């Protein structure tokens, strides 16, 4: 019994001295903006899919505020490792569009590996943005089907 109590005590003491593990969508600190302020996490989304030339995820944000805003899209893989970041700037009323593949008038998340069940996080200099996301699937016959990302949650007001 005494050795069991000692093991529990060592485990508790060991965990108190250990640094907190930070990783992923919920734990990584928000990005730093170009003006050196810390961004506000505004949206979380999932799933994020990317398969080159087949499946893309597109995120569009509108600046509903009266000041320019920097918006950052971070993408995480299935193991919660950040695998891609893209940044955009929009004046009041502007739309900022991000894509996992090269799209006209969109900011591409460069160097992204294929994602089967990724996650995303939209951060900005202000919570005055409104965002939506969709998946675009290209068929072998050239057809394109789009569907909205249903798990998009606004976390900042």
Secondary structure as UniProt FT lines:
FT   HELIX           2..17
FT   HELIX           24..27
FT   TURN            34..35
FT   STRAND          40..51
FT   TURN            52..54
FT   STRAND          55..63
FT   STRAND          69..76
FT   TURN            78..79
FT   STRAND          82..90
FT   TURN            92..93
FT   STRAND          95..99
FT   TURN            104..105
FT   STRAND          107..108
FT   TURN            110..111
FT   STRAND          115..124
FT   STRAND          129..138
FT   TURN            140..141
FT   STRAND          144..148
FT   STRAND          151..154
//
